Amino acid sequence: MGRQRGVGDGAALTLDKLGVPKDREGRERYVREMFDSISHRYDLLNRLLSFGQDVLWRKAAAALACGDGVERVLDVATGTGDLALEVARRLGSRGRVVGVDFALGMMRVGLAKIEREGMAARVRMVGGNGLALPFGDGAFDAATTAFAARNVADLPGFFRELRRVVRPGGRVVCLELSHPSPALWRWLYELYFYHAVPRIGRLFIGRSGPYEYLPGSLTDFPDPVRLASVMAAAGLSRVRYRLELGGIAAIHVGEVPQPADG
Ligand SMILES: C[S@@+](CC[C@H](N)C(=O)[O-])C[C@H]1O[C@@H](n2cnc3c(N)ncnc32)[C@H](O)[C@@H]1O
């Protein structure tokens, strides 16, 4: 059920063609160094390239994560902390959020925002790998992750880890870019995403690489139906998703089964 290539011909950019290492260690080093190298421009480019939509998508993801009885939330691959902060704002003073990431430069930008917002008592940043989280089983009421799944070397393993650290009955919420399906919308979107975005990125960071990687990381990423089945295979139940802006992004939600669910 791979995605059809060709419309807008954006799909020509792949991680293989960009020379991203295939082995886990090499890929993680590449991803970590790349995000650290753009950390100073990351938030600005997110707002610009998504026309501010990323903010609304994170708000929607935070709302889906913060149901009744949710107080402790882990934001995996938190980067500059925007989703962690959004979750903390939504939880209010009862909430405690931990953001975990392996790119320390990204987290440094996040820490400055946390300080500026006076949220240091509620949001903590921890260095760590999403594929081997430094937390015990069931330590959190919910886990969130935004724009990270495309970057991990082992997608099933990533969701198994998210599932592991959430208590039974808790939610795992994944916000990620996706593949719009209406043909005309997809064609327009791919023209923008695969052709304009790399140019705008180059303009702002002064070199090519990261903003070729961004569309390249989407090309072979599973469509929403397949992503839902990856999450279900990782042991999450009642997996569902909603599409944002005609499928440019998708928010998936899965639940950690209660023992009685089998
Ligand atoms: C596109 S950024 C998303 C940041 C943030 N979640 C947001 O909403 O803007 C992807 C982040 O995932 C992190 N990342 C990728 N793979 C990771 C892994 N295996 N463990 C921890 N962090 C990872 C990168 O360091 C980067 O900060």
PDBQT file of the ligand as one rigid body, heavy atoms in Angstrom, charges set to zero:
ROOT
HETATM    1  C1  LIG A 301      11.287  17.804  13.139  1.00  0.00    +0.000 C 
HETATM    2  S1  LIG A 301      11.915  17.849  14.760  1.00  0.00    +0.000 S 
HETATM    3  C2  LIG A 301      10.411  17.890  15.722  1.00  0.00    +0.000 C 
HETATM    4  C3  LIG A 301      10.584  18.624  17.008  1.00  0.00    +0.000 C 
HETATM    5  C4  LIG A 301       9.317  18.890  17.806  1.00  0.00    +0.000 C 
HETATM    6  N1  LIG A 301       8.673  17.647  18.199  1.00  0.00    +0.000 N 
HETATM    7  C5  LIG A 301       8.342  19.783  17.089  1.00  0.00    +0.000 C 
HETATM    8  O1  LIG A 301       7.139  19.552  17.196  1.00  0.00    +0.000 OA
HETATM    9  O2  LIG A 301       8.777  20.755  16.460  1.00  0.00    +0.000 OA
HETATM   10  C6  LIG A 301      12.426  16.183  14.994  1.00  0.00    +0.000 C 
HETATM   11  C7  LIG A 301      13.141  15.973  16.310  1.00  0.00    +0.000 C 
HETATM   12  O3  LIG A 301      13.235  14.561  16.509  1.00  0.00    +0.000 OA
HETATM   13  C8  LIG A 301      14.447  14.308  17.168  1.00  0.00    +0.000 C 
HETATM   14  N2  LIG A 301      14.741  12.887  17.015  1.00  0.00    +0.000 N 
HETATM   15  C9  LIG A 301      14.770  12.170  15.870  1.00  0.00    +0.000 A 
HETATM   16  N3  LIG A 301      15.040  10.886  16.138  1.00  0.00    +0.000 NA
HETATM   17  C10 LIG A 301      15.169  10.791  17.487  1.00  0.00    +0.000 A 
HETATM   18  C11 LIG A 301      15.440   9.721  18.373  1.00  0.00    +0.000 A 
HETATM   19  N4  LIG A 301      15.637   8.479  17.927  1.00  0.00    +0.000 N 
HETATM   20  N5  LIG A 301      15.513   9.970  19.692  1.00  0.00    +0.000 NA
HETATM   21  C12 LIG A 301      15.331  11.232  20.166  1.00  0.00    +0.000 A 
HETATM   22  N6  LIG A 301      15.067  12.295  19.376  1.00  0.00    +0.000 NA
HETATM   23  C13 LIG A 301      14.986  12.068  18.054  1.00  0.00    +0.000 A 
HETATM   24  C14 LIG A 301      15.424  15.250  16.491  1.00  0.00    +0.000 C 
HETATM   25  O4  LIG A 301      16.576  15.447  17.262  1.00  0.00    +0.000 OA
HETATM   26  C15 LIG A 301      14.556  16.504  16.356  1.00  0.00    +0.000 C 
HETATM   27  O5  LIG A 301      14.720  17.353  17.461  1.00  0.00    +0.000 OA
ENDROOT
TORSDOF 0
